[in-house]
Amino acid sequence: MLLIVVAAGWGAGAGWLLARPGYRLAVEPGEPWRTDCPAGHPLGGSGGGLLGAARCGRCEGRGRYGRPEATALGTASLCAALAAATGPRPELVVWLLLAPLTVLLCLVDLAVRRLPDALTFALAGAAAALLGLAALAPHHAGSWSTALLGGLALGGGYGVLFLINPAGLGFGDVKLALGLGVMLGWYGWPCLFSGALLGLVLGALYGLGLLLLRRADRKAAFPLGPFLIAGAFGGLLLGAAAA
């Protein structure tokens, strides 16, 4: 229980800080990251404004951007679930460090329907490196070699889907699959297949719901990244609990 509480506290704190980078990174392809608040005031704070409060101090309460309460609650819930499923194993540290990054990817994709390379490649690299360290620690329950192969397999599989139907799957989703595949592959191929399938099913159900509600037609595009991430964490929770 203490582990779950600590994980939830970490997730709440990290999630609270995601509103500002989510706002800064939610730009169209080719455009620079935002450096001003919605009212045009320069963003201050550490990292040139990348981290900090989700509010402009010069706007007198009118320059707020993002929903830090929602991101804090969502990230805290995810981290608590990961702690409950994984238990006191070294890979839990990896999941807790990667969870806020995946939530940030969701925020940006939902806002502008793109997954920045800076985030997708960071996810893949961090997952591979951190799980490599976890594999050196005692009492881990995964395989680093299978994790690396899982990243290549899922990235390659999504790459084939992209070539077959570019309108249904973006190239950003392919790059996202590299990191998700590494995470899922840690617990083996069944975990990888279940997480990948669940993500595609969630995305298909959402698209079907839009069609049934007549809010979109068959050619309408919607951000798939959040569903792939949700499915991956669903598979990861199952894999961690089984391990």
PATORDO-903280 format. One record per residue: residue number from 1; x, y, z of N, C-alpha, C in turn. Coordinates in steps of 0.02 Angstrom, whole numbers, plus 50000, padded with zeros to 5 digits. Atoms other than C-alpha are relative to their C-alpha. Layout:
<rec NUM,<X,Y,Z>,<X,Y,Z>,<X,Y,Z>>
...
% end
This chain:
<rec 1,<50041,49940,50000>,<50000,50000,50000>,<50043,50063,50000>>
<rec 2,<49956,49942,49999>,<50142,50120,50040>,<50030,50012,49931>>
<rec 3,<49972,49993,50067>,<50218,50086,49870>,<49950,50032,49952>>
<rec 4,<50052,49972,50043>,<50053,50126,49784>,<49990,50075,50016>>
<rec 5,<50009,49930,49980>,<50035,50288,49883>,<50058,50043,49975>>
<rec 6,<49942,49963,50024>,<50212,50343,49841>,<49997,50008,49924>>
<rec 7,<50005,49996,50073>,<50185,50302,49657>,<49946,50049,49979>>
<rec 8,<50053,49952,50017>,<50021,50399,49654>,<50023,50071,50013>>
<rec 9,<49974,49933,49986>,<50107,50548,49736>,<50049,50024,49947>>
<rec 10,<49954,49984,50055>,<50245,50543,49606>,<49960,50018,49937>>
<rec 11,<50039,49988,50060>,<50116,50533,49466>,<49963,50066,50004>>
<rec 12,<50037,49937,49992>,<50015,50679,49536>,<50047,50059,49990>>
<rec 13,<49952,49945,50007>,<50169,50790,49549>,<50024,50008,49929>>
<rec 14,<49976,49996,50070>,<50235,50745,49377>,<49944,50020,49953>>
<rec 15,<50055,49982,50043>,<50063,50757,49298>,<49981,50073,50004>>
<rec 16,<50016,49929,49991>,<50036,50931,49370>,<50045,50044,49956>>
<rec 17,<49952,49961,50039>,<50190,50991,49275>,<49994,49988,49925>>
<rec 18,<50005,50016,50072>,<50133,50920,49107>,<49960,50051,49961>>
<rec 19,<50043,49954,50037>,<50009,51058,49064>,<50040,50049,49959>>
<rec 20,<49960,49951,50037>,<50142,51184,49015>,<50037,49969,49941>>
<rec 21,<49968,50030,50060>,<50249,51069,48905>,<49949,49976,49949>>
<rec 22,<50051,50020,50048>,<50088,51001,48829>,<49977,50059,49959>>
<rec 23,<50019,49939,50037>,<50040,51179,48781>,<50056,50022,49953>>
<rec 24,<49944,49977,50040>,<50214,51222,48718>,<50012,49955,49939>>
<rec 25,<49984,50047,50053>,<50233,51065,48611>,<49942,49990,49951>>
<rec 26,<50059,50011,50043>,<50057,51067,48536>,<49999,50051,49944>>
<rec 27,<49995,49956,50058>,<50105,51152,48373>,<49997,49958,49937>>
<rec 28,<50002,50035,50064>,<50086,51106,48191>,<50071,49981,49977>>
<rec 29,<49934,50020,50023>,<50229,51016,48102>,<50038,50058,49968>>
<rec 30,<49958,49947,50027>,<50371,51133,48059>,<49999,50064,50039>>
<rec 31,<50003,49939,49959>,<50320,51266,48184>,<50042,49992,50063>>
<rec 32,<49961,50005,49939>,<50432,51308,48332>,<49955,49992,50061>>
<rec 33,<50038,50007,49938>,<50377,51267,48508>,<49978,50068,50024>>
<rec 34,<50025,49937,49974>,<50272,51400,48589>,<50045,50026,50056>>
<rec 35,<49960,49967,49948>,<50368,51524,48696>,<49960,50053,50037>>
<rec 36,<50043,49949,49970>,<50223,51640,48741>,<49936,49969,50026>>
<rec 37,<50065,50021,49976>,<50063,51620,48840>,<49947,50018,49949>>
<rec 38,<50052,49982,50049>,<49896,51634,48748>,<49991,50075,49990>>
<rec 39,<50007,49927,50007>,<49898,51822,48781>,<50063,50032,49971>>
<rec 40,<49940,49973,50031>,<50073,51841,48708>,<50056,50017,50046>>
<rec 41,<49947,49986,49952>,<50176,51856,48866>,<50052,49944,49998>>
<rec 42,<49948,50051,50000>,<50345,51766,48866>,<49993,49954,50060>>
<rec 43,<50002,50049,49947>,<50348,51607,48968>,<50067,49999,50037>>
<rec 44,<49940,50003,49960>,<50473,51606,49110>,<50006,49933,50033>>
<rec 45,<49990,50062,49964>,<50534,51473,49227>,<50058,49960,49974>>
<rec 46,<49944,50043,50020>,<50657,51331,49209>,<49990,49971,49931>>
<rec 47,<50005,50030,50066>,<50697,51256,49041>,<49972,50048,49948>>
<rec 48,<50026,49952,50047>,<50653,51418,48952>,<49925,50000,49998>>
<rec 49,<50073,50000,49999>,<50473,51399,49006>,<49970,49933,49988>>
<rec 50,<50027,50066,50012>,<50458,51213,48973>,<49965,49972,50062>>
<rec 51,<50030,50022,49938>,<50421,51178,49156>,<49976,50061,50039>>
<rec 52,<50025,49946,49958>,<50320,51283,49275>,<49925,49995,50008>>
<rec 53,<50072,49999,49988>,<50145,51330,49327>,<49962,50006,49935>>
<rec 54,<50042,49998,50060>,<50004,51310,49201>,<49960,50065,49998>>
<rec 55,<50034,49935,49997>,<49964,51494,49213>,<50053,50054,49990>>
<rec 56,<49955,49943,50010>,<50043,51657,49157>,<49990,50049,50058>>
<rec 57,<50005,49955,49943>,<50083,51767,49306>,<49985,50071,49981>>
<rec 58,<50013,49931,50021>,<50064,51925,49202>,<49929,50010,49974>>
<rec 59,<50068,49994,50027>,<49887,51887,49146>,<49946,50007,50053>>
<rec 60,<50047,49992,49945>,<49806,51903,49318>,<49944,49948,49998>>
<rec 61,<50049,50055,49999>,<49721,51733,49308>,<49967,49985,49935>>
<rec 62,<50034,50012,50064>,<49668,51746,49126>,<50044,49963,49951>>
<rec 63,<49954,50032,50048>,<49820,51665,49047>,<50011,49927,50014>>
<rec 64,<49992,50070,49984>,<49791,51487,49103>,<49995,49957,49937>>
<rec 65,<50002,50046,50056>,<49823,51346,48982>,<50007,49929,50026>>
<rec 66,<49998,50069,49978>,<49797,51161,48999>,<49955,49989,50060>>
<rec 67,<50040,50020,49942>,<49709,51066,49138>,<50045,49960,50047>>
<rec 68,<49954,50037,49957>,<49840,51022,49269>,<49966,49953,50048>>
<rec 69,<50035,50045,49953>,<49710,50946,49386>,<49986,49933,49966>>
<rec 70,<50017,50062,50036>,<49656,50821,49253>,<50063,49959,49986>>
<rec 71,<49939,50037,50015>,<49834,50775,49202>,<50030,49971,50064>>
<rec 72,<49973,50026,49937>,<49886,50757,49384>,<49960,49939,50023>>
<rec 73,<50042,50057,49980>,<49738,50642,49422>,<50012,49940,49955>>
<rec 74,<49990,50056,50046>,<49763,50538,49266>,<50067,49967,50008>>
<rec 75,<49933,50028,49991>,<49950,50517,49290>,<50006,49964,50067>>
<rec 76,<49998,50033,49934>,<49928,50477,49475>,<49964,49933,49998>>
<rec 77,<50037,50063,50005>,<49798,50344,49435>,<50040,49947,49962>>
<rec 78,<49960,50047,50039>,<49910,50266,49303>,<50059,49973,50041>>
<rec 79,<49942,50022,49961>,<50062,50262,49418>,<49979,49955,50057>>
<rec 80,<50024,50043,49946>,<49960,50188,49561>,<49984,49931,49973>>
<rec 81,<50016,50065,50029>,<49896,50050,49447>,<50063,49961,49981>>
<rec 82,<49937,50033,50016>,<50072,50013,49386>,<50033,49972,50062>>
<rec 83,<49970,50024,49938>,<50134,50000,49565>,<49963,49939,50027>>
<rec 84,<50039,50056,49975>,<49991,49884,49613>,<50013,49937,49960>>
<rec 85,<49990,50059,50043>,<50022,49769,49464>,<50072,49975,50002>>
<rec 86,<49930,50019,50004>,<50212,49770,49466>,<50029,49980,50067>>
<rec 87,<49972,50014,49935>,<50250,49770,49650>,<50071,50027,50006>>
<rec 88,<49933,49973,49988>,<50425,49805,49720>,<50053,49967,49957>>
<rec 89,<49950,50025,50046>,<50522,49753,49566>,<50034,50058,49966>>
<rec 90,<49962,49943,50027>,<50656,49859,49482>,<49968,50033,49939>>
<rec 91,<50030,49969,50059>,<50557,49885,49322>,<49945,50049,50017>>
<rec 92,<50050,49951,49981>,<50427,49982,49420>,<50027,50071,49994>>
<rec 93,<49969,49934,50006>,<50548,50128,49426>,<49997,50023,49927>>
<rec 94,<50003,49983,50071>,<50554,50123,49236>,<49930,50021,49980>>
<rec 95,<50069,49983,50019>,<50366,50122,49217>,<49980,50068,50028>>
<rec 96,<50018,49937,49969>,<50348,50268,49338>,<50034,50059,49965>>
<rec 97,<49965,49947,50035>,<50477,50370,49243>,<49971,50011,49930>>
<rec 98,<50026,49994,50068>,<50399,50334,49073>,<49927,50021,49997>>
<rec 99,<50072,49984,50000>,<50217,50359,49123>,<49986,50074,49985>>
<rec 100,<50014,49930,50016>,<50222,50551,49125>,<50016,50017,49927>>
<rec 101,<49983,49987,50070>,<50307,50551,48954>,<49945,49977,49953>>
<rec 102,<50055,50024,50042>,<50168,50446,48879>,<49937,50043,50008>>
<rec 103,<50057,49955,49990>,<50036,50559,48957>,<50011,50065,49960>>
<rec 104,<49984,49941,50040>,<50124,50708,48877>,<49989,49988,49926>>
<rec 105,<50013,50017,50071>,<50119,50620,48709>,<49925,50001,49985>>
<rec 106,<50073,49999,50009>,<49931,50597,48731>,<49974,50071,49996>>
<rec 107,<50023,49930,50000>,<49907,50782,48770>,<50014,50033,49933>>
<rec 108,<49982,49968,50063>,<49999,50838,48615>,<49961,49970,49941>>
<rec 109,<50036,50033,50055>,<49917,50710,48500>,<49926,50020,50000>>
<rec 110,<50070,49979,49996>,<49743,50756,48562>,<49991,50072,49978>>
<rec 111,<50006,49929,50016>,<49779,50940,48536>,<50011,50015,49926>>
<rec 112,<49982,49983,50069>,<49858,50941,48362>,<50008,49939,49956>>
<rec 113,<49996,50061,50039>,<49852,50761,48302>,<50070,49988,49971>>
<rec 114,<49932,50016,50020>,<50040,50738,48295>,<50039,49977,50061>>
<rec 115,<49957,50026,49948>,<50172,50648,48396>,<50071,50023,49986>>
<rec 116,<49934,49972,50016>,<50334,50749,48402>,<50056,49948,50006>>
<rec 117,<49943,50046,49999>,<50494,50655,48362>,<50039,50005,50065>>
<rec 118,<49963,49990,49939>,<50574,50731,48516>,<49973,49957,50057>>
<rec 119,<50030,50040,49948>,<50451,50635,48624>,<49999,49926,49984>>
<rec 120,<50004,50071,50017>,<50430,50472,48528>,<50069,49967,50002>>
<rec 121,<49932,50028,49998>,<50618,50446,48507>,<50026,49999,50072>>
<rec 122,<49980,50000,49929>,<50645,50495,48689>,<49969,49941,50036>>
<rec 123,<50033,50057,49969>,<50519,50363,48741>,<50036,49935,49983>>
<rec 124,<49967,50062,50021>,<50603,50227,48638>,<50069,49994,50031>>
<rec 125,<49932,50002,49973>,<50779,50273,48694>,<50000,49990,50076>>
<rec 126,<50002,50006,49927>,<50733,50294,48877>,<49976,49931,50021>>
<rec 127,<50025,50067,49983>,<50634,50131,48881>,<50055,49948,49992>>
<rec 128,<49947,50049,50012>,<50779,50033,48806>,<50055,50007,50051>>
<rec 129,<49944,49989,49953>,<50911,50112,48918>,<49980,49982,50072>>
<rec 130,<50020,50011,49931>,<50813,50106,49080>,<49985,49926,50014>>
<rec 131,<50013,50072,49990>,<50755,49927,49055>,<50065,49961,49999>>
<rec 132,<49935,50032,49998>,<50935,49880,49019>,<50031,50004,50069>>
<rec 133,<49976,49994,49931>,<50980,49946,49191>,<49959,49956,50047>>
<rec 134,<50043,50042,49958>,<50830,49858,49268>,<50019,49926,49994>>
<rec 135,<49981,50069,50010>,<50890,49695,49192>,<50062,49980,50040>>
<rec 136,<49941,50014,49960>,<51051,49711,49293>,<49984,49994,50074>>
<rec 137,<50019,50002,49929>,<50956,49726,49457>,<49969,49932,50016>>
<rec 138,<50031,50064,49980>,<50901,49572,49556>,<49924,50005,50004>>
<rec 139,<50072,50007,49991>,<50721,49513,49562>,<49958,50034,49946>>
<rec 140,<50041,49975,50055>,<50668,49587,49395>,<49962,49942,49969>>
<rec 141,<50043,50054,50026>,<50534,49491,49301>,<49993,50004,49924>>
<rec 142,<50006,49993,50072>,<50571,49529,49119>,<50064,49981,49965>>
<rec 143,<49943,50015,50042>,<50692,49507,48976>,<50017,50061,49958>>
<rec 144,<49980,49941,50037>,<50791,49652,48903>,<50006,49984,49925>>
<rec 145,<49993,50018,50071>,<50830,49559,48740>,<49932,49996,49967>>
<rec 146,<50067,50004,50029>,<50646,49522,48712>,<49969,50069,49995>>
<rec 147,<50025,49932,50004>,<50606,49703,48751>,<50025,50035,49938>>
<rec 148,<49972,49968,50060>,<50724,49763,48614>,<49969,49970,49937>>
<rec 149,<50032,50031,50058>,<50654,49636,48492>,<49928,50021,49994>>
<rec 150,<50069,49978,50002>,<50479,49688,48541>,<49993,50069,49970>>
<rec 151,<50003,49934,50031>,<50516,49868,48495>,<50008,49997,49925>>
<rec 152,<49991,50007,50073>,<50581,49816,48324>,<49939,49967,49968>>
<rec 153,<50057,50036,50028>,<50435,49697,48297>,<49939,50045,49995>>
<rec 154,<50060,49958,50001>,<50298,49821,48344>,<50010,50059,49953>>
<rec 155,<49987,49945,50047>,<50381,49965,48252>,<49997,49977,49928>>
<rec 156,<50003,50026,50068>,<50403,49856,48098>,<49929,49982,49979>>
<rec 157,<50070,50017,50016>,<50224,49792,48108>,<49959,50061,49984>>
<rec 158,<50038,49938,50012>,<50153,49967,48120>,<50025,50034,49936>>
<rec 159,<49974,49973,50063>,<50269,50019,47979>,<49967,49969,49940>>
<rec 160,<50035,50035,50055>,<50189,49888,47867>,<49929,50026,49994>>
<rec 161,<50068,49974,50002>,<50016,49949,47916>,<49998,50071,49971>>
<rec 162,<49996,49932,50027>,<50070,50127,47875>,<50007,49999,49925>>
<rec 163,<49991,50005,50072>,<50127,50075,47702>,<49937,49977,49965>>
<rec 164,<50061,50026,50029>,<49965,49982,47671>,<49945,50053,50001>>
<rec 165,<50054,49951,49993>,<49849,50120,47735>,<50026,50062,50036>>
<rec 166,<49972,49941,49967>,<49937,50286,47768>,<49946,50045,50030>>
<rec 167,<50053,49957,49973>,<49769,50371,47799>,<49975,49975,50067>>
<rec 168,<50026,50027,49938>,<49728,50256,47944>,<50051,50000,50056>>
<rec 169,<49947,50003,49950>,<49896,50260,48033>,<50055,50048,49981>>
<rec 170,<49949,49951,50015>,<50018,50405,48043>,<50069,49973,50013>>
<rec 171,<49931,50022,49990>,<50206,50389,48035>,<50022,50014,50072>>
<rec 172,<49986,49989,49930>,<50212,50464,48210>,<49979,49941,50043>>
<rec 173,<50022,50060,49964>,<50115,50312,48270>,<50051,49944,49993>>
<rec 174,<49949,50051,50011>,<50249,50201,48193>,<50059,50012,50047>>
<rec 175,<49944,49984,49955>,<50385,50292,48290>,<49980,49990,50073>>
<rec 176,<50024,50013,49932>,<50279,50283,48447>,<50003,49926,50016>>
<rec 177,<50001,50072,49989>,<50267,50095,48424>,<50067,49972,50021>>
<rec 178,<49934,50023,49980>,<50455,50078,48446>,<50006,49998,50076>>
<rec 179,<49996,49997,49927>,<50447,50135,48627>,<49950,49954,50034>>
<rec 180,<50050,50043,49970>,<50285,50046,48666>,<50018,49926,49993>>
<rec 181,<49979,50069,50010>,<50353,49886,48592>,<50054,49978,50048>>
<rec 182,<49948,50015,49951>,<50506,49894,48704>,<49969,49987,50068>>
<rec 183,<50032,50007,49935>,<50397,49917,48857>,<49961,49934,50004>>
<rec 184,<50041,50061,49999>,<50278,49776,48811>,<50043,49937,49994>>
<rec 185,<49958,50059,50010>,<50415,49659,48755>,<50037,49978,50062>>
<rec 186,<49965,50018,49938>,<50493,49662,48928>,<49968,49939,50033>>
<rec 187,<50035,50057,49969>,<50360,49540,48989>,<49984,49944,49950>>
<rec 188,<50007,50055,50046>,<50364,49432,48833>,<49951,50014,49943>>
<rec 189,<50040,49991,50061>,<50273,49409,48669>,<49925,50001,50013>>
<rec 190,<50072,49993,49987>,<50099,49376,48741>,<49980,50069,50023>>
<rec 191,<50013,49932,49977>,<50108,49544,48829>,<50002,50049,49942>>
<rec 192,<49994,49956,50058>,<50164,49627,48669>,<49939,49995,49955>>
<rec 193,<50057,50009,50045>,<50026,49552,48564>,<49935,50027,50031>>
<rec 194,<50062,49977,49968>,<49889,49589,48691>,<49998,50076,50003>>
<rec 195,<49999,49927,49997>,<49944,49770,48715>,<49991,50032,49933>>
<rec 196,<50008,49972,50067>,<49960,49803,48529>,<49929,49991,49974>>
<rec 197,<50068,50013,50024>,<49793,49722,48490>,<49949,50044,50037>>
<rec 198,<50047,49960,49961>,<49704,49813,48631>,<50001,50072,49976>>
<rec 199,<49996,49932,50024>,<49767,49981,48568>,<49962,50010,49934>>
<rec 200,<50035,49995,50064>,<49703,49949,48392>,<49925,49992,50008>>
<rec 201,<50071,50011,49987>,<49537,49885,48458>,<49968,50063,50030>>
<rec 202,<50027,49939,49969>,<49512,50040,48566>,<49993,50055,49948>>
<rec 203,<50005,49950,50053>,<49550,50152,48418>,<49943,49985,49952>>
<rec 204,<50054,50019,50046>,<49431,50055,48306>,<49931,50012,50032>>
<rec 205,<50063,49988,49966>,<49292,50064,48436>,<49983,50074,50003>>
<rec 206,<50011,49928,49999>,<49315,50251,48452>,<49977,50026,49932>>
<rec 207,<50020,49980,50068>,<49307,50273,48264>,<49930,49977,49983>>
<rec 208,<50068,50025,50012>,<49152,50164,48256>,<49949,50041,50037>>
<rec 209,<50046,49958,49962>,<49072,50268,48392>,<49988,50066,49965>>
<rec 210,<50008,49937,50036>,<49104,50426,48293>,<49953,49992,49940>>
<rec 211,<50043,50013,50058>,<49022,50348,48141>,<49927,49991,50021>>
<rec 212,<50069,50013,49977>,<48869,50287,48238>,<49967,50064,50024>>
<rec 213,<50027,49936,49976>,<48847,50459,48317>,<49999,50053,49946>>
<rec 214,<49998,49954,50057>,<48872,50540,48147>,<50040,50063,50014>>
<rec 215,<49955,49944,49987>,<49010,50650,48211>,<50060,50000,49954>>
<rec 216,<49946,50005,50048>,<49129,50594,48075>,<49980,49951,49946>>
<rec 217,<50011,50049,50053>,<49131,50501,47910>,<50059,49951,49998>>
<rec 218,<49949,50052,50002>,<49240,50355,47858>,<50070,50027,49984>>
<rec 219,<49935,49972,50018>,<49378,50469,47793>,<50027,50047,50054>>
<rec 220,<49978,49954,49947>,<49389,50573,47953>,<50059,49971,50038>>
<rec 221,<49941,50021,49962>,<49554,50566,48046>,<49992,50021,50073>>
<rec 222,<50001,49983,49930>,<49572,50563,48234>,<50066,49975,50031>>
<rec 223,<49936,50020,49970>,<49722,50547,48351>,<49997,49928,50026>>
<rec 224,<49999,50071,49980>,<49765,50363,48370>,<50049,49988,50057>>
<rec 225,<49948,50011,49950>,<49914,50385,48486>,<49974,49986,50070>>
<rec 226,<50025,50014,49933>,<49814,50396,48649>,<49971,49930,50008>>
<rec 227,<50028,50067,49996>,<49726,50232,48609>,<50054,49947,49998>>
<rec 228,<49943,50047,50001>,<49889,50144,48566>,<50035,49999,50068>>
<rec 229,<49968,49995,49934>,<49962,50207,48730>,<49956,49966,50053>>
<rec 230,<50046,50032,49952>,<49807,50154,48829>,<50002,49925,49994>>
<rec 231,<49996,50072,50010>,<49812,49982,48751>,<50065,49971,50024>>
<rec 232,<49934,50023,49977>,<49998,49966,48786>,<50002,49994,50076>>
<rec 233,<49999,50004,49927>,<49975,50006,48969>,<49951,49946,50026>>
<rec 234,<50043,50056,49981>,<49829,49885,48977>,<50036,49934,49995>>
<rec 235,<49960,50061,50007>,<49942,49748,48911>,<50056,49996,50051>>
<rec 236,<49946,49998,49952>,<50082,49804,49025>,<49975,49982,50070>>
<rec 237,<50027,50017,49935>,<49971,49793,49178>,<49985,49925,50006>>
<rec 238,<50012,50072,50001>,<49918,49618,49129>,<50065,49960,50005>>
<rec 239,<49936,50034,49998>,<50097,49566,49097>,<50034,50005,50067>>
<rec 240,<49969,49991,49934>,<50159,49639,49261>,<49966,49958,50053>>
<rec 241,<50037,50039,49951>,<50021,49556,49361>,<50014,49925,49991>>
<rec 242,<49986,50071,50013>,<50053,49388,49277>,<50071,49982,50022>>
<rec 243,<49931,50014,49981>,<50240,49402,49308>,<50009,49998,50075>>
% end
